[in-house]
Amino acid sequence: MAEFWLIAVPLDKVSSQSLEKLKRATVKASLGSYFRFHIPELKVGTLDVLLSVSDDLSRLDSYTEDVMRKTSQCIAELMEQSGDKFKENVLTNGEQKAHRKLPQSPVKMYFQALRVDLTAYMTKFQWDRAKYPTALALKPLTDLIFKQVAQVETEMKSRNAAYSDVKLSLRSLEEKKEGSLQTRSLTGIVKKEDLVLNSEYLTTLLVVVPRTCIRQWENTYESMSEFVVPRSSRKLLEEDDAGIFTVTLFKNAVSEFKANAKKHKFAVRDFSLEEVERQQQEMSRLSGDKKEQYGIFVRWLKVNFNEVFVAWIHIKALRVFVESVLRYGLPVSFQTLLLQPQKKQVKRLREELNSVFTHLDPITVTGKQEVGLDIAEVNLGQQEYYSYIYYPISINLVDSS
């Protein structure tokens, strides 16, 4: 289960005993796992500053989680294509059997490994003093994290737009190769050797012939002008509805040939070898750009997802620190614990938590939730109020489904 609870209680004798009792109950009843989560002592500031920072951190928490979701979604979407090709290759190679499951796709394997790494980071959390100096006051520290996260979001949008432009341009050229033979690009169909080039008198035309009329074409094309080179027609491609043929004739007979071909419902295609070669070069360039940008973009996303995640966990730590001061007062004196509930033991673990820490706020177990609402109204940044400080941390945002 990729759900964690970050809790904090005062550093006093009763709460410490209650915390030890919680640890024993968690292990004995297999309610989950617990881990040390050390938060350094930070600069406190005034009450007004604490309240203001509490609001800022609440918004920054949501914003950072949103940026992480966008980043992980972008990774998933980019990797899906390679995942689809992976499945196609497996099926093509005959590896998929009725009794054998399809091997996991690269994207699924990546997110599974990522979830393990994120879990390891949280359960072994240490404050990064190089990135987030504890000498900074709370407000500048919060602003520093916001700038880092905002920079990732801005650059992600820019990189995504650039990659999308390349994909769109490439797709636009690929779409010209789709459709009927009468309208689509002939790139990849017509080659230099199919044409008479650099001749003063002769030229090669490309003619689209309905499939039902191919025999008629073969019997009549030489008679559409006396200047058609005998037996010069070659079939380049035949599809369900039509085929495309070459025919060589004298240049001065082109107009006559086109008029007679139209009478037989044969369509002479306008064609430029230079344009076809230009399109081939452009497709090759765009394909190379797309492949290069894909690799660079995916690597950038993976690195910066981790960076934003690290920032997010530090935000959680900051929220615990700020609220502990607001709730428990000065001097700073609190202790934190990271819990990972067992999937089917969430309710029991919550009951155990509420039970062992009842002394912190007895009124919370009487069902009078208005007390919790009052505290929320002074902007302590809590979505749910308990007698202890509580923040959920879910890493299910890296969805590998």
TORSEKOL-802502 format. One line per field, with one value per residue (C-alpha): residue number from 1; x, y, z. Coordinates in Angstrom, 2 decimals, decimal comma. Example, Ala and Ser with C-alpha at 12.3 -4.5 7.8 and 13.67 -1.06 7.14 Angstrom:
num <- [1;2]
u <- [12,30;13,67]
v <- [-4,50;-1,06]
w <- [7,80;7,14]
//
This chain:
num <- [1;2;3;4;5;6;7;8;9;10;11;12;13;14;15;16;17;18;19;20;21;22;23;24;25;26;27;28;29;30;31;32;33;34;35;36;37;38;39;40;41;42;43;44;45;46;47;48;49;50;51;52;53;54;55;56;57;58;59;60;61;62;63;64;65;66;67;68;69;70;71;72;73;74;75;76;77;78;79;80;81;82;83;84;85;86;87;88;89;90;91;92;93;94;95;96;97;98;99;100;101;102;103;104;105;106;107;108;109;110;111;112;113;114;115;116;117;118;119;120;121;122;123;124;125;126;127;128;129;130;131;132;133;134;135;136;137;138;139;140;141;142;143;144;145;146;147;148;149;150;151;152;153;154;155;156;157;158;159;160;161;162;163;164;165;166;167;168;169;170;171;172;173;174;175;176;177;178;179;180;181;182;183;184;185;186;187;188;189;190;191;192;193;194;195;196;197;198;199;200;201;202;203;204;205;206;207;208;209;210;211;212;213;214;215;216;217;218;219;220;221;222;223;224;225;226;227;228;229;230;231;232;233;234;235;236;237;238;239;240;241;242;243;244;245;246;247;248;249;250;251;252;253;254;255;256;257;258;259;260;261;262;263;264;265;266;267;268;269;270;271;272;273;274;275;276;277;278;279;280;281;282;283;284;285;286;287;288;289;290;291;292;293;294;295;296;297;298;299;300;301;302;303;304;305;306;307;308;309;310;311;312;313;314;315;316;317;318;319;320;321;322;323;324;325;326;327;328;329;330;331;332;333;334;335;336;337;338;339;340;341;342;343;344;345;346;347;348;349;350;351;352;353;354;355;356;357;358;359;360;361;362;363;364;365;366;367;368;369;370;371;372;373;374;375;376;377;378;379;380;381;382;383;384;385;386;387;388;389;390;391;392;393;394;395;396;397;398;399;400;401]
u <- [0,00;1,45;-0,19;1,67;0,66;3,01;2,09;3,56;2,95;4,57;7,91;6,69;6,66;3,01;3,09;6,40;4,93;1,85;4,07;5,92;2,58;1,47;4,64;4,15;0,47;1,32;3,80;1,88;-1,42;0,26;-1,48;1,34;4,95;6,52;9,65;11,66;11,12;13,52;12,70;15,45;14,81;14,01;13,69;10,29;9,54;6,45;2,93;1,78;4,58;3,67;0,01;0,94;3,46;0,91;-1,46;1,35;2,46;-1,07;-1,36;2,20;1,47;-1,48;0,37;3,45;1,34;-0,43;2,91;4,00;0,80;1,29;4,91;4,12;1,22;3,54;6,05;3,31;1,95;5,41;6,34;3,03;4,14;7,25;5,07;2,67;5,60;6,91;3,59;3,42;6,93;6,06;2,94;4,72;7,49;4,90;5,82;2,24;0,66;-2,80;-1,33;1,30;0,75;2,03;5,28;4,92;5,38;8,38;6,11;4,53;7,89;9,26;6,46;6,67;10,40;9,77;7,25;9,86;12,41;9,95;9,01;12,68;13,27;10,42;11,21;14,86;14,12;16,87;16,49;18,56;20,42;22,24;18,99;16,96;19,29;17,92;19,54;16,77;13,63;10,38;9,03;12,18;12,44;8,85;9,45;12,61;10,69;7,89;10,37;11,97;8,65;7,32;10,48;9,98;6,37;7,31;10,11;7,94;5,30;7,96;9,58;6,21;5,12;8,34;7,99;4,30;5,18;7,61;5,05;2,34;4,56;5,59;2,01;0,91;3,38;2,38;-1,29;-0,44;0,59;-2,85;-6,13;-6,87;-4,26;-5,92;-5,10;-2,37;1,33;3,26;6,32;7,66;5,60;7,37;11,12;13,61;14,02;10,28;10,58;12,20;14,25;16,30;14,93;14,36;11,37;10,01;8,21;6,55;3,00;1,43;-2,10;-4,59;-6,73;-9,82;-9,15;-12,10;-10,62;-7,03;-7,52;-9,09;-6,11;-3,64;-5,54;-6,13;-3,37;-1,22;-4,12;-4,74;-2,10;0,05;3,04;2,81;5,84;4,63;4,65;5,89;3,24;4,38;2,21;3,73;1,04;-2,34;-4,81;-8,39;-9,94;-7,29;-3,79;-1,20;0,63;3,39;3,25;5,95;5,13;6,34;5,98;3,96;1,27;0,61;-2,51;-4,05;-3,28;-4,82;-8,02;-8,44;-7,56;-10,27;-12,85;-11,99;-12,08;-8,32;-6,84;-3,44;-1,67;0,38;3,78;7,07;10,02;11,73;8,71;8,66;12,37;11,91;9,10;11,22;14,08;11,71;10,15;13,60;14,65;11,47;11,66;15,22;14,23;11,32;13,49;16,17;13,69;11,84;14,95;16,00;12,47;11,83;15,16;14,42;10,96;12,29;14,99;12,66;9,84;12,25;13,28;9,67;8,93;11,85;10,50;7,04;8,27;10,18;6,93;5,21;8,03;7,68;3,93;4,49;7,06;4,86;1,75;3,62;4,66;1,15;-0,44;2,13;3,81;7,39;10,05;9,92;9,35;7,69;8,38;7,35;6,60;5,90;3,30;2,50;-0,87;-1,60;-4,24;-6,94;-5,95;-6,48;-9,53;-7,93;-4,73;-6,76;-8,65;-5,37;-3,97;-7,06;-6,96;-3,31;-3,33;-6,70;-4,92;-3,77;-7,33;-9,98;-12,82;-12,04;-13,34;-16,71;-17,89;-17,92;-16,28;-16,85;-13,60;-11,75;-13,52;-12,50;-8,86;-9,14;-10,54;-7,35;-5,54;-3,53;-3,73;-5,43;-8,04;-8,82;-8,45;-7,19;-5,73;-2,32;-0,84;-1,57;-0,70;-1,38;1,19;0,02;2,36;-0,44;-0,12;2,50;-0,21;1,19;-2,15]
v <- [0,00;3,39;5,39;6,93;8,98;11,60;12,31;14,52;14,80;16,82;15,72;15,12;12,07;11,09;11,54;9,66;6,75;6,85;6,84;3,76;2,10;2,89;1,34;-1,87;-2,13;-1,49;-4,35;-6,77;-6,46;-6,08;-2,76;-1,42;-0,26;2,76;4,76;7,55;10,91;13,55;17,24;19,72;22,76;25,71;29,44;30,09;33,78;35,57;34,21;36,27;34,79;31,26;31,75;33,26;30,51;27,88;29,19;29,38;25,83;24,47;25,97;24,93;21,36;21,09;22,87;20,64;17,49;18,74;19,33;15,80;14,35;16,25;15,11;11,44;11,59;13,07;10,27;7,65;9,14;9,37;5,82;4,31;4,35;2,30;0,08;-0,54;-1,40;-3,75;-5,64;-5,72;-7,19;-9,85;-10,86;-10,76;-12,98;-15,51;-15,24;-14,76;-18,11;-18,89;-20,07;-17,35;-13,78;-10,94;-9,57;-6,27;-3,18;-0,88;1,90;-0,38;-1,71;1,83;3,06;0,00;0,59;4,30;3,58;1,45;4,28;6,89;4,66;4,16;7,92;8,63;5,83;7,01;10,71;13,18;16,91;18,18;21,15;21,83;22,39;23,84;25,62;25,57;28,97;30,49;31,78;29,90;32,40;32,50;28,71;28,32;30,80;28,90;25,63;27,34;28,83;25,42;23,68;26,50;26,38;22,65;23,23;26,08;24,11;21,01;23,00;24,43;21,06;19,38;22,06;21,66;17,88;18,15;20,50;17,96;15,15;17,26;18,20;14,58;13,39;15,99;14,58;11,01;11,83;12,96;9,34;8,13;8,12;7,18;6,95;9,88;12,35;11,09;11,75;9,33;9,47;5,94;4,69;6,34;6,03;7,64;4,43;4,42;7,65;8,89;11,87;14,55;13,65;16,40;14,65;11,95;12,14;9,71;10,17;8,55;7,27;6,07;3,27;1,83;-1,78;-2,96;-1,19;-2,45;-4,89;-2,10;0,15;-2,46;-2,91;0,77;3,04;2,71;3,94;7,14;8,87;7,83;9,14;6,65;4,42;0,83;-1,48;1,40;1,00;-0,41;-1,11;0,51;-0,34;-2,06;-1,62;-2,69;0,15;1,18;0,80;3,32;2,89;4,68;5,40;7,00;9,23;12,24;15,53;17,13;14,43;14,93;17,07;14,66;11,68;13,33;14,15;10,59;9,09;11,21;9,77;6,31;7,52;7,18;9,95;11,37;12,51;15,69;14,67;16,33;14,15;17,12;17,61;13,92;13,95;17,11;15,46;12,35;14,47;16,43;13,24;11,80;15,01;15,19;11,50;11,99;15,10;13,26;10,34;12,63;14,88;11,86;10,50;13,88;14,76;11,44;11,64;15,23;14,28;11,37;13,52;16,41;14,23;13,06;16,65;17,76;14,74;15,62;19,18;17,82;15,73;18,73;20,72;18,06;18,34;22,13;21,85;19,53;21,93;25,02;23,37;21,86;25,36;26,71;23,85;22,95;26,35;27,31;26,21;23,90;20,42;17,69;14,24;12,78;9,32;8,03;5,26;2,96;1,31;-2,21;-2,06;-3,81;-2,28;1,43;1,73;-0,18;1,87;5,08;3,84;2,99;6,43;8,16;5,99;6,47;10,23;11,04;12,98;15,61;16,74;14,67;16,60;15,11;11,69;13,07;13,58;17,38;18,09;21,82;22,02;20,71;23,23;26,07;25,09;24,82;28,33;29,76;28,42;25,64;23,99;20,78;19,15;16,66;17,43;14,89;15,23;14,70;16,41;14,35;14,64;11,90;11,18;9,14;8,02;6,41;9,49;7,51;5,42;2,47;1,10]
w <- [0,00;-1,00;1,80;4,73;7,76;9,15;12,76;15,48;19,22;22,04;23,41;26,96;29,18;28,68;24,90;24,65;26,56;24,34;21,26;22,48;23,22;19,66;18,24;20,24;19,25;15,59;15,52;17,74;15,85;12,44;11,92;9,81;9,95;11,58;10,77;12,32;10,62;11,88;11,38;12,29;14,43;12,19;12,74;14,28;13,82;15,10;15,44;12,45;10,36;11,46;10,54;7,17;6,40;7,44;4,75;2,19;2,94;2,61;-0,89;-1,78;-0,66;-3,06;-5,87;-5,59;-5,56;-8,68;-10,45;-9,48;-10,92;-14,16;-14,36;-13,71;-16,18;-18,80;-18,20;-18,53;-21,76;-23,32;-22,34;-23,47;-27,09;-26,34;-24,15;-27,04;-29,32;-26,64;-26,59;-30,39;-30,56;-27,99;-29,89;-33,24;-31,92;-30,79;-27,12;-25,97;-25,15;-23,84;-20,54;-20,21;-19,10;-21,27;-19,78;-17,99;-20,12;-19,52;-18,22;-15,60;-14,49;-14,25;-12,01;-9,79;-9,30;-8,74;-6,00;-4,23;-4,47;-3,17;-0,26;0,60;0,52;2,93;5,35;5,52;5,37;6,20;5,80;2,84;4,31;1,03;-0,87;1,99;4,45;7,98;8,51;6,38;8,04;7,32;4,80;2,57;2,87;1,65;-1,19;-2,21;-2,56;-4,48;-6,99;-7,55;-8,14;-10,33;-12,44;-13,04;-14,09;-16,45;-18,10;-18,37;-20,27;-22,58;-23,29;-23,75;-26,23;-28,24;-28,33;-29,28;-32,16;-33,59;-33,20;-34,84;-37,79;-38,29;-38,00;-40,55;-43,08;-42,22;-42,77;-46,30;-46,92;-45,89;-47,79;-51,37;-54,12;-55,86;-53,10;-50,79;-51,01;-53,18;-50,92;-50,57;-53,52;-56,48;-56,83;-59,19;-61,20;-61,95;-63,96;-67,15;-65,99;-67,75;-71,18;-73,72;-75,29;-72,96;-69,62;-67,21;-65,92;-62,88;-63,38;-60,74;-62,14;-60,36;-59,49;-61,55;-64,58;-64,42;-67,29;-69,35;-68,61;-69,73;-73,00;-73,80;-72,41;-75,57;-77,71;-75,75;-77,85;-80,75;-78,85;-75,94;-75,60;-76,14;-73,10;-70,91;-68,19;-64,84;-61,79;-58,70;-56,15;-56,04;-53,19;-52,55;-54,53;-57,05;-58,41;-59,54;-62,83;-64,72;-68,42;-70,60;-73,55;-75,47;-73,63;-76,43;-76,05;-72,33;-72,77;-75,27;-73,02;-69,96;-71,85;-73,10;-69,70;-68,06;-70,45;-69,16;-65,51;-65,14;-62,98;-63,93;-60,76;-60,58;-59,32;-58,40;-57,57;-55,93;-53,62;-52,73;-51,90;-49,85;-47,88;-47,34;-46,02;-43,77;-42,39;-41,74;-39,96;-37,87;-37,01;-35,79;-33,82;-32,23;-31,17;-29,75;-27,94;-26,57;-24,87;-23,49;-22,32;-20,58;-18,75;-17,72;-16,45;-14,39;-12,75;-12,05;-10,76;-8,09;-7,38;-6,93;-4,76;-2,49;-2,27;-1,43;1,48;2,82;2,58;4,69;7,23;7,27;7,83;10,80;12,27;11,86;13,24;16,19;17,23;16,71;18,61;21,27;21,73;22,53;23,08;20,08;21,49;19,43;18,01;14,67;13,36;9,86;9,76;6,85;7,56;6,40;3,70;5,74;9,07;8,37;10,61;13,51;13,31;13,39;16,44;18,15;17,39;18,73;21,83;22,85;22,23;23,79;26,55;24,04;23,36;25,18;23,58;20,13;21,20;22,39;18,81;19,05;15,72;16,03;17,97;14,93;12,75;15,04;14,74;10,96;10,91;12,39;9,34;10,86;7,47;8,65;6,45;9,21;12,90;15,43;18,89;17,26;14,19;11,11;7,40;4,85;2,15;-0,83;-3,59;-5,60;-7,82;-9,79;-11,38;-13,32;-14,47]
//
